Amino acid sequence: MQINITEAAIEKINDRTVGRKGFLKLKYDTDGCGCAVNGVITLWFVPVLDQDDLAIETNDRPVYVEKAKTVFLDDEMKIDFSQTANCFQLKSPQQILNGRMSLMIKEKTD
């Protein structure tokens, strides 16, 4: 699996995570979607990783994905930022996986 992060997306990620320690993660979110195969891929910034997260090297920083959810991702993807829509986008040569992604900042809870 290969992920490229555009310069526009890198800039927005850095702006929104400045001063925070954590990891960029593509999360397959099924909350409110019915069942485990009905979900949407979202972009999270998390303080800790889950045991089953896999690191995918990119042109900027590793992006983590849940091992069991890699089936929902394409082999070649790009994380972009749309100035017009003011949101992140996850695309592949075959499809738009999520055209309106927010960057969810998850805080550490003790």
N, CA, C and O atoms as CSV, one atom per row, in Angstrom:
chain,resi,resn,atom,element,x,y,z
A,1,MET,N,N,0.848,-1.171,0.000
A,1,MET,CA,C,0.000,0.000,0.000
A,1,MET,C,C,0.898,1.239,0.000
A,1,MET,O,O,1.922,1.292,0.681
A,2,GLN,N,N,0.482,2.223,-0.780
A,2,GLN,CA,C,1.250,3.459,-0.922
A,2,GLN,C,C,0.324,4.655,-0.702
A,2,GLN,O,O,-0.774,4.711,-1.255
A,3,ILE,N,N,0.779,5.611,0.113
A,3,ILE,CA,C,0.010,6.825,0.371
A,3,ILE,C,C,0.901,8.031,0.112
A,3,ILE,O,O,2.021,8.108,0.619
A,4,ASN,N,N,0.400,8.966,-0.676
A,4,ASN,CA,C,1.082,10.232,-0.922
A,4,ASN,C,C,0.238,11.333,-0.273
A,4,ASN,O,O,-0.989,11.326,-0.378
A,5,ILE,N,N,0.905,12.278,0.397
A,5,ILE,CA,C,0.205,13.408,1.013
A,5,ILE,C,C,0.620,14.656,0.254
A,5,ILE,O,O,1.811,14.951,0.147
A,6,THR,N,N,-0.349,15.391,-0.273
A,6,THR,CA,C,-0.035,16.586,-1.055
A,6,THR,C,C,0.502,17.689,-0.143
A,6,THR,O,O,0.303,17.657,1.071
A,7,GLU,N,N,1.181,18.658,-0.740
A,7,GLU,CA,C,1.726,19.785,0.026
A,7,GLU,C,C,0.616,20.557,0.743
A,7,GLU,O,O,0.799,20.984,1.883
A,8,ALA,N,N,-0.527,20.737,0.087
A,8,ALA,CA,C,-1.653,21.437,0.711
A,8,ALA,C,C,-2.134,20.691,1.956
A,8,ALA,O,O,-2.433,21.311,2.976
A,9,ALA,N,N,-2.208,19.372,1.873
A,9,ALA,CA,C,-2.646,18.568,3.016
A,9,ALA,C,C,-1.612,18.586,4.136
A,9,ALA,O,O,-1.971,18.673,5.310
A,10,ILE,N,N,-0.337,18.504,3.784
A,10,ILE,CA,C,0.728,18.562,4.792
A,10,ILE,C,C,0.644,19.873,5.570
A,10,ILE,O,O,0.746,19.884,6.796
A,11,GLU,N,N,0.461,20.966,4.855
A,11,GLU,CA,C,0.376,22.282,5.491
A,11,GLU,C,C,-0.805,22.355,6.465
A,11,GLU,O,O,-0.654,22.851,7.582
A,12,LYS,N,N,-1.971,21.869,6.052
A,12,LYS,CA,C,-3.160,21.905,6.918
A,12,LYS,C,C,-3.019,20.975,8.122
A,12,LYS,O,O,-3.428,21.320,9.230
A,13,ILE,N,N,-2.440,19.799,7.900
A,13,ILE,CA,C,-2.214,18.864,9.008
A,13,ILE,C,C,-1.277,19.511,10.026
A,13,ILE,O,O,-1.544,19.475,11.227
A,14,ASN,N,N,-0.193,20.095,9.554
A,14,ASN,CA,C,0.759,20.748,10.451
A,14,ASN,C,C,0.118,21.902,11.206
A,14,ASN,O,O,0.357,22.067,12.402
A,15,ASP,N,N,-0.697,22.707,10.518
A,15,ASP,CA,C,-1.387,23.828,11.161
A,15,ASP,C,C,-2.297,23.350,12.299
A,15,ASP,O,O,-2.356,23.968,13.362
A,16,ARG,N,N,-2.993,22.256,12.061
A,16,ARG,CA,C,-3.992,21.788,13.022
A,16,ARG,C,C,-3.412,20.937,14.150
A,16,ARG,O,O,-4.075,20.714,15.163
A,17,THR,N,N,-2.179,20.461,13.980
A,17,THR,CA,C,-1.588,19.601,15.007
A,17,THR,C,C,-0.377,20.235,15.678
A,17,THR,O,O,0.315,19.568,16.447
A,18,VAL,N,N,-0.108,21.504,15.405
A,18,VAL,CA,C,1.065,22.165,15.968
A,18,VAL,C,C,1.031,22.079,17.500
A,18,VAL,O,O,0.014,22.360,18.134
A,19,GLY,N,N,2.163,21.686,18.066
A,19,GLY,CA,C,2.273,21.567,19.519
A,19,GLY,C,C,1.716,20.282,20.100
A,19,GLY,O,O,1.777,20.082,21.313
A,20,ARG,N,N,1.180,19.418,19.277
A,20,ARG,CA,C,0.608,18.147,19.748
A,20,ARG,C,C,1.522,16.998,19.355
A,20,ARG,O,O,2.179,17.034,18.314
A,21,LYS,N,N,1.552,15.996,20.192
A,21,LYS,CA,C,2.278,14.768,19.864
A,21,LYS,C,C,1.256,13.705,19.539
A,21,LYS,O,O,0.264,13.538,20.249
A,22,GLY,N,N,1.508,12.980,18.451
A,22,GLY,CA,C,0.563,11.941,18.079
A,22,GLY,C,C,0.863,11.373,16.713
A,22,GLY,O,O,1.939,11.578,16.151
A,23,PHE,N,N,-0.108,10.659,16.193
A,23,PHE,CA,C,0.049,9.892,14.967
A,23,PHE,C,C,-1.131,10.148,14.038
A,23,PHE,O,O,-2.272,10.277,14.483
A,24,LEU,N,N,-0.846,10.220,12.765
A,24,LEU,CA,C,-1.883,10.380,11.747
A,24,LEU,C,C,-2.414,8.991,11.395
A,24,LEU,O,O,-1.643,8.067,11.136
A,25,LYS,N,N,-3.738,8.859,11.388
A,25,LYS,CA,C,-4.348,7.541,11.198
A,25,LYS,C,C,-5.556,7.639,10.272
A,25,LYS,O,O,-6.377,8.546,10.400
A,26,LEU,N,N,-5.653,6.702,9.345
A,26,LEU,CA,C,-6.868,6.531,8.553
A,26,LEU,C,C,-7.722,5.523,9.298
A,26,LEU,O,O,-7.346,4.359,9.442
A,27,LYS,N,N,-8.856,5.971,9.762
A,27,LYS,CA,C,-9.740,5.144,10.588
A,27,LYS,C,C,-10.989,4.802,9.797
A,27,LYS,O,O,-11.632,5.684,9.227
A,28,TYR,N,N,-11.330,3.534,9.762
A,28,TYR,CA,C,-12.566,3.091,9.124
A,28,TYR,C,C,-13.674,3.195,10.166
A,28,TYR,O,O,-13.819,2.321,11.021
A,29,ASP,N,N,-14.443,4.260,10.085
A,29,ASP,CA,C,-15.449,4.598,11.095
A,29,ASP,C,C,-16.802,4.009,10.712
A,29,ASP,O,O,-17.326,4.284,9.633
A,30,THR,N,N,-17.358,3.201,11.603
A,30,THR,CA,C,-18.657,2.573,11.343
A,30,THR,C,C,-19.750,3.107,12.261
A,30,THR,O,O,-20.879,2.619,12.216
A,31,ASP,N,N,-19.442,4.098,13.093
A,31,ASP,CA,C,-20.449,4.659,13.999
A,31,ASP,C,C,-21.632,5.212,13.208
A,31,ASP,O,O,-21.468,6.085,12.356
A,32,GLY,N,N,-22.811,4.702,13.497
A,32,GLY,CA,C,-24.030,5.165,12.849
A,32,GLY,C,C,-24.222,4.650,11.434
A,32,GLY,O,O,-25.118,5.106,10.723
A,33,CYS,N,N,-23.385,3.701,11.017
A,33,CYS,CA,C,-23.473,3.205,9.639
A,33,CYS,C,C,-24.189,1.862,9.524
A,33,CYS,O,O,-24.391,1.380,8.410
A,34,GLY,N,N,-24.575,1.250,10.625
A,34,GLY,CA,C,-25.314,0.003,10.545
A,34,GLY,C,C,-24.500,-1.213,10.918
A,34,GLY,O,O,-24.758,-1.837,11.946
A,35,CYS,N,N,-23.516,-1.564,10.097
A,35,CYS,CA,C,-22.712,-2.749,10.391
A,35,CYS,C,C,-21.255,-2.506,10.003
A,35,CYS,O,O,-20.910,-1.453,9.468
A,36,ALA,N,N,-20.416,-3.488,10.280
A,36,ALA,CA,C,-18.964,-3.329,10.126
A,36,ALA,C,C,-18.510,-3.131,8.683
A,36,ALA,O,O,-17.420,-2.602,8.463
A,37,VAL,N,N,-19.300,-3.533,7.697
A,37,VAL,CA,C,-18.888,-3.334,6.305
A,37,VAL,C,C,-19.442,-2.041,5.715
A,37,VAL,O,O,-19.094,-1.666,4.596
A,38,ASN,N,N,-20.302,-1.362,6.469
A,38,ASN,CA,C,-20.818,-0.053,6.050
A,38,ASN,C,C,-20.121,1.009,6.891
A,38,ASN,O,O,-20.463,1.214,8.056
A,39,GLY,N,N,-19.160,1.672,6.304
A,39,GLY,CA,C,-18.426,2.673,7.048
A,39,GLY,C,C,-17.831,3.696,6.109
A,39,GLY,O,O,-18.010,3.639,4.893
A,40,VAL,N,N,-17.117,4.636,6.708
A,40,VAL,CA,C,-16.460,5.674,5.947
A,40,VAL,C,C,-15.055,5.849,6.514
A,40,VAL,O,O,-14.845,5.770,7.724
A,41,ILE,N,N,-14.115,6.085,5.634
A,41,ILE,CA,C,-12.738,6.293,6.060
A,41,ILE,C,C,-12.585,7.742,6.511
A,41,ILE,O,O,-12.969,8.670,5.800
A,42,THR,N,N,-12.020,7.919,7.699
A,42,THR,CA,C,-11.832,9.245,8.260
A,42,THR,C,C,-10.368,9.446,8.620
A,42,THR,O,O,-9.606,8.486,8.733
A,43,LEU,N,N,-9.988,10.697,8.797
A,43,LEU,CA,C,-8.615,11.048,9.138
A,43,LEU,C,C,-8.578,11.478,10.595
A,43,LEU,O,O,-9.261,12.421,10.992
A,44,TRP,N,N,-7.772,10.777,11.389
A,44,TRP,CA,C,-7.660,11.060,12.810
A,44,TRP,C,C,-6.223,11.404,13.160
A,44,TRP,O,O,-5.289,10.939,12.506
A,45,PHE,N,N,-6.049,12.215,14.188
A,45,PHE,CA,C,-4.751,12.447,14.809
A,45,PHE,C,C,-4.895,11.931,16.229
A,45,PHE,O,O,-5.622,12.510,17.036
A,46,VAL,N,N,-4.195,10.832,16.538
A,46,VAL,CA,C,-4.383,10.132,17.811
A,46,VAL,C,C,-3.123,10.212,18.669
A,46,VAL,O,O,-2.011,10.243,18.141
A,47,PRO,N,N,-3.295,10.245,19.999
A,47,PRO,CA,C,-2.130,10.320,20.885
A,47,PRO,C,C,-1.414,8.982,21.050
A,47,PRO,O,O,-0.213,8.953,21.319
A,48,VAL,N,N,-2.137,7.884,20.893
A,48,VAL,CA,C,-1.553,6.541,21.007
A,48,VAL,C,C,-2.121,5.662,19.900
A,48,VAL,O,O,-3.212,5.907,19.386
A,49,LEU,N,N,-1.369,4.650,19.551
A,49,LEU,CA,C,-1.798,3.718,18.507
A,49,LEU,C,C,-2.428,2.489,19.122
A,49,LEU,O,O,-2.171,2.151,20.278
A,50,ASP,N,N,-3.256,1.826,18.336
A,50,ASP,CA,C,-3.814,0.544,18.739
A,50,ASP,C,C,-2.817,-0.553,18.387
A,50,ASP,O,O,-1.948,-0.362,17.537
A,51,GLN,N,N,-2.945,-1.683,19.036
A,51,GLN,CA,C,-2.001,-2.788,18.856
A,51,GLN,C,C,-1.963,-3.299,17.414
A,51,GLN,O,O,-0.909,-3.728,16.944
A,52,ASP,N,N,-3.081,-3.260,16.715
A,52,ASP,CA,C,-3.142,-3.818,15.358
A,52,ASP,C,C,-2.921,-2.777,14.251
A,52,ASP,O,O,-3.158,-3.077,13.081
A,53,ASP,N,N,-2.474,-1.567,14.593
A,53,ASP,CA,C,-2.231,-0.537,13.578
A,53,ASP,C,C,-0.959,-0.825,12.795
A,53,ASP,O,O,0.071,-1.192,13.360
A,54,LEU,N,N,-1.055,-0.650,11.487
A,54,LEU,CA,C,0.093,-0.826,10.592
A,54,LEU,C,C,0.587,0.533,10.125
A,54,LEU,O,O,-0.213,1.422,9.833
A,55,ALA,N,N,1.895,0.696,10.055
A,55,ALA,CA,C,2.481,1.942,9.565
A,55,ALA,C,C,2.635,1.867,8.056
A,55,ALA,O,O,3.193,0.905,7.528
A,56,ILE,N,N,2.140,2.883,7.364
A,56,ILE,CA,C,2.321,3.017,5.926
A,56,ILE,C,C,3.210,4.248,5.727
A,56,ILE,O,O,2.831,5.358,6.100
A,57,GLU,N,N,4.372,4.050,5.149
A,57,GLU,CA,C,5.293,5.163,4.914
A,57,GLU,C,C,4.741,6.044,3.796
A,57,GLU,O,O,4.178,5.551,2.819
A,58,THR,N,N,4.912,7.355,3.957
A,58,THR,CA,C,4.460,8.308,2.952
A,58,THR,C,C,5.613,9.248,2.628
A,58,THR,O,O,6.727,9.070,3.120
A,59,ASN,N,N,5.343,10.231,1.812
A,59,ASN,CA,C,6.340,11.240,1.477
A,59,ASN,C,C,6.533,12.246,2.608
A,59,ASN,O,O,7.433,13.082,2.528
A,60,ASP,N,N,5.711,12.191,3.666
A,60,ASP,CA,C,5.806,13.139,4.770
A,60,ASP,C,C,6.045,12.459,6.112
A,60,ASP,O,O,7.074,12.692,6.747
A,61,ARG,N,N,5.124,11.635,6.545
A,61,ARG,CA,C,5.180,10.958,7.835
A,61,ARG,C,C,4.410,9.650,7.704
A,61,ARG,O,O,3.617,9.504,6.774
A,62,PRO,N,N,4.619,8.700,8.601
A,62,PRO,CA,C,3.830,7.471,8.526
A,62,PRO,C,C,2.348,7.766,8.766
A,62,PRO,O,O,1.993,8.627,9.571
A,63,VAL,N,N,1.510,7.047,8.065
A,63,VAL,CA,C,0.073,7.080,8.302
A,63,VAL,C,C,-0.290,5.667,8.749
A,63,VAL,O,O,0.125,4.683,8.136
A,64,TYR,N,N,-1.058,5.581,9.810
A,64,TYR,CA,C,-1.392,4.277,10.377
A,64,TYR,C,C,-2.800,3.863,9.965
A,64,TYR,O,O,-3.701,4.690,9.830
A,65,VAL,N,N,-2.960,2.556,9.772
A,65,VAL,CA,C,-4.264,1.986,9.432
A,65,VAL,C,C,-4.465,0.719,10.256
A,65,VAL,O,O,-3.507,0.027,10.600
A,66,GLU,N,N,-5.712,0.431,10.562
A,66,GLU,CA,C,-6.022,-0.803,11.279
A,66,GLU,C,C,-5.828,-1.983,10.325
A,66,GLU,O,O,-6.364,-1.982,9.217
A,67,LYS,N,N,-5.080,-2.967,10.747
A,67,LYS,CA,C,-4.753,-4.115,9.899
A,67,LYS,C,C,-6.005,-4.756,9.295
A,67,LYS,O,O,-6.026,-5.055,8.101
A,68,ALA,N,N,-7.029,-4.967,10.090
A,68,ALA,CA,C,-8.241,-5.634,9.619
A,68,ALA,C,C,-9.029,-4.780,8.626
A,68,ALA,O,O,-9.862,-5.310,7.890
A,69,LYS,N,N,-8.786,-3.486,8.592
A,69,LYS,CA,C,-9.555,-2.590,7.718
A,69,LYS,C,C,-8.836,-2.257,6.416
A,69,LYS,O,O,-9.358,-1.482,5.615
A,70,THR,N,N,-7.657,-2.819,6.185
A,70,THR,CA,C,-6.931,-2.531,4.946
A,70,THR,C,C,-7.692,-3.023,3.716
A,70,THR,O,O,-7.439,-2.551,2.607
A,71,VAL,N,N,-8.604,-3.950,3.894
A,71,VAL,CA,C,-9.402,-4.463,2.787
A,71,VAL,C,C,-10.258,-3.355,2.154
A,71,VAL,O,O,-10.632,-3.460,0.986
A,72,PHE,N,N,-10.568,-2.309,2.905
A,72,PHE,CA,C,-11.397,-1.214,2.409
A,72,PHE,C,C,-10.586,-0.117,1.715
A,72,PHE,O,O,-11.153,0.851,1.207
A,73,LEU,N,N,-9.269,-0.268,1.695
A,73,LEU,CA,C,-8.388,0.740,1.108
A,73,LEU,C,C,-7.815,0.255,-0.213
A,73,LEU,O,O,-7.772,-0.948,-0.471
A,74,ASP,N,N,-7.378,1.182,-1.044
A,74,ASP,CA,C,-6.765,0.833,-2.328
A,74,ASP,C,C,-5.250,0.763,-2.182
A,74,ASP,O,O,-4.691,1.256,-1.203
A,75,ASP,N,N,-4.591,0.150,-3.160
A,75,ASP,CA,C,-3.139,-0.012,-3.106
A,75,ASP,C,C,-2.396,1.315,-3.218
A,75,ASP,O,O,-1.321,1.475,-2.640
A,76,GLU,N,N,-2.954,2.251,-3.949
A,76,GLU,CA,C,-2.325,3.551,-4.169
A,76,GLU,C,C,-3.336,4.639,-3.824
A,76,GLU,O,O,-4.408,4.712,-4.425
A,77,MET,N,N,-2.988,5.490,-2.847
A,77,MET,CA,C,-3.928,6.524,-2.409
A,77,MET,C,C,-3.215,7.858,-2.217
A,77,MET,O,O,-1.991,7.927,-2.105
A,78,LYS,N,N,-4.022,8.910,-2.184
A,78,LYS,CA,C,-3.505,10.254,-1.969
A,78,LYS,C,C,-4.402,10.968,-0.967
A,78,LYS,O,O,-5.627,10.951,-1.089
A,79,ILE,N,N,-3.767,11.604,0.042
A,79,ILE,CA,C,-4.480,12.483,0.959
A,79,ILE,C,C,-4.249,13.901,0.458
A,79,ILE,O,O,-3.107,14.351,0.357
A,80,ASP,N,N,-5.322,14.597,0.149
A,80,ASP,CA,C,-5.250,15.941,-0.408
A,80,ASP,C,C,-6.082,16.873,0.466
A,80,ASP,O,O,-6.838,16.421,1.326
A,81,PHE,N,N,-5.937,18.174,0.239
A,81,PHE,CA,C,-6.787,19.154,0.911
A,81,PHE,C,C,-7.411,20.034,-0.150
A,81,PHE,O,O,-6.709,20.594,-0.992
A,82,SER,N,N,-8.731,20.157,-0.112
A,82,SER,CA,C,-9.462,21.007,-1.046
A,82,SER,C,C,-9.701,22.358,-0.407
A,82,SER,O,O,-10.404,22.455,0.599
A,83,GLN,N,N,-9.122,23.405,-0.981
A,83,GLN,CA,C,-9.347,24.763,-0.492
A,83,GLN,C,C,-10.812,25.160,-0.700
A,83,GLN,O,O,-11.399,25.833,0.148
A,84,THR,N,N,-11.395,24.749,-1.813
A,84,THR,CA,C,-12.778,25.098,-2.141
A,84,THR,C,C,-13.762,24.522,-1.126
A,84,THR,O,O,-14.656,25.222,-0.651
A,85,ALA,N,N,-13.590,23.240,-0.796
A,85,ALA,CA,C,-14.496,22.573,0.144
A,85,ALA,C,C,-14.021,22.692,1.594
A,85,ALA,O,O,-14.761,22.355,2.518
A,86,ASN,N,N,-12.791,23.171,1.797
A,86,ASN,CA,C,-12.185,23.302,3.122
A,86,ASN,C,C,-12.194,21.979,3.884
A,86,ASN,O,O,-12.579,21.919,5.051
A,87,CYS,N,N,-11.763,20.926,3.201
A,87,CYS,CA,C,-11.706,19.618,3.846
A,87,CYS,C,C,-10.639,18.750,3.179
A,87,CYS,O,O,-10.174,19.036,2.076
A,88,PHE,N,N,-10.271,17.690,3.878
A,88,PHE,CA,C,-9.332,16.718,3.343
A,88,PHE,C,C,-10.074,15.754,2.433
A,88,PHE,O,O,-11.289,15.583,2.538
A,89,GLN,N,N,-9.316,15.125,1.534
A,89,GLN,CA,C,-9.891,14.142,0.621
A,89,GLN,C,C,-8.954,12.945,0.527
A,89,GLN,O,O,-7.733,13.103,0.507
A,90,LEU,N,N,-9.523,11.764,0.470
A,90,LEU,CA,C,-8.760,10.542,0.248
A,90,LEU,C,C,-9.163,9.989,-1.105
A,90,LEU,O,O,-10.320,9.638,-1.334
A,91,LYS,N,N,-8.175,9.916,-2.006
A,91,LYS,CA,C,-8.441,9.507,-3.386
A,91,LYS,C,C,-7.495,8.387,-3.792
A,91,LYS,O,O,-6.428,8.201,-3.207
A,92,SER,N,N,-7.913,7.658,-4.795
A,92,SER,CA,C,-7.051,6.685,-5.462
A,92,SER,C,C,-7.270,6.865,-6.963
A,92,SER,O,O,-8.190,7.577,-7.366
A,93,PRO,N,N,-6.455,6.245,-7.784
A,93,PRO,CA,C,-6.707,6.351,-9.232
A,93,PRO,C,C,-8.066,5.777,-9.643
A,93,PRO,O,O,-8.601,6.153,-10.685
A,94,GLN,N,N,-8.623,4.879,-8.845
A,94,GLN,CA,C,-9.900,4.247,-9.172
A,94,GLN,C,C,-11.127,4.987,-8.649
A,94,GLN,O,O,-12.204,4.894,-9.236
A,95,GLN,N,N,-10.966,5.735,-7.529
A,95,GLN,CA,C,-12.150,6.288,-6.887
A,95,GLN,C,C,-11.792,7.365,-5.872
A,95,GLN,O,O,-10.625,7.552,-5.526
A,96,ILE,N,N,-12.812,8.064,-5.404
A,96,ILE,CA,C,-12.680,8.956,-4.258
A,96,ILE,C,C,-13.218,8.173,-3.069
A,96,ILE,O,O,-14.407,7.863,-3.007
A,97,LEU,N,N,-12.333,7.855,-2.124
A,97,LEU,CA,C,-12.724,7.068,-0.963
A,97,LEU,C,C,-13.483,7.909,0.058
A,97,LEU,O,O,-14.414,7.422,0.699
A,98,ASN,N,N,-13.085,9.170,0.208
A,98,ASN,CA,C,-13.838,10.124,1.025
A,98,ASN,C,C,-13.480,11.521,0.530
A,98,ASN,O,O,-12.338,11.959,0.665
A,99,GLY,N,N,-14.436,12.203,-0.031
A,99,GLY,CA,C,-14.213,13.522,-0.602
A,99,GLY,C,C,-14.374,14.659,0.382
A,99,GLY,O,O,-14.086,15.808,0.048
A,100,ARG,N,N,-14.831,14.364,1.594
A,100,ARG,CA,C,-15.053,15.413,2.598
A,100,ARG,C,C,-14.648,14.907,3.981
A,100,ARG,O,O,-15.495,14.631,4.831
A,101,MET,N,N,-13.351,14.794,4.184
A,101,MET,CA,C,-12.830,14.319,5.474
A,101,MET,C,C,-12.424,15.489,6.347
A,101,MET,O,O,-11.776,16.429,5.886
A,102,SER,N,N,-12.805,15.423,7.598
A,102,SER,CA,C,-12.278,16.335,8.605
A,102,SER,C,C,-11.066,15.668,9.231
A,102,SER,O,O,-10.902,14.452,9.128
A,103,LEU,N,N,-10.230,16.443,9.869
A,103,LEU,CA,C,-9.141,15.880,10.674
A,103,LEU,C,C,-9.626,15.882,12.112
A,103,LEU,O,O,-9.739,16.935,12.740
A,104,MET,N,N,-9.911,14.696,12.628
A,104,MET,CA,C,-10.411,14.542,13.995
A,104,MET,C,C,-9.205,14.472,14.935
A,104,MET,O,O,-8.366,13.580,14.803
A,105,ILE,N,N,-9.119,15.405,15.877
A,105,ILE,CA,C,-8.051,15.403,16.863
A,105,ILE,C,C,-8.574,14.671,18.100
A,105,ILE,O,O,-9.500,15.134,18.766
A,106,LYS,N,N,-7.973,13.538,18.387
A,106,LYS,CA,C,-8.375,12.743,19.559
A,106,LYS,C,C,-7.416,13.068,20.700
A,106,LYS,O,O,-6.199,13.046,20.522
A,107,GLU,N,N,-7.964,13.364,21.851
A,107,GLU,CA,C,-7.159,13.686,23.030
A,107,GLU,C,C,-6.944,12.436,23.859
A,107,GLU,O,O,-7.774,11.526,23.861
A,108,LYS,N,N,-5.826,12.398,24.561
A,108,LYS,CA,C,-5.518,11.277,25.428
A,108,LYS,C,C,-6.394,11.337,26.668
A,108,LYS,O,O,-6.512,12.380,27.312
A,109,THR,N,N,-7.002,10.215,26.990
A,109,THR,CA,C,-7.807,10.127,28.210
A,109,THR,C,C,-7.133,9.154,29.160
A,109,THR,O,O,-6.694,8.078,28.754
A,110,ASP,N,N,-7.055,9.529,30.402
A,110,ASP,CA,C,-6.395,8.662,31.396
A,110,ASP,C,C,-7.373,7.755,32.081
A,110,ASP,O,O,-6.985,6.965,32.942
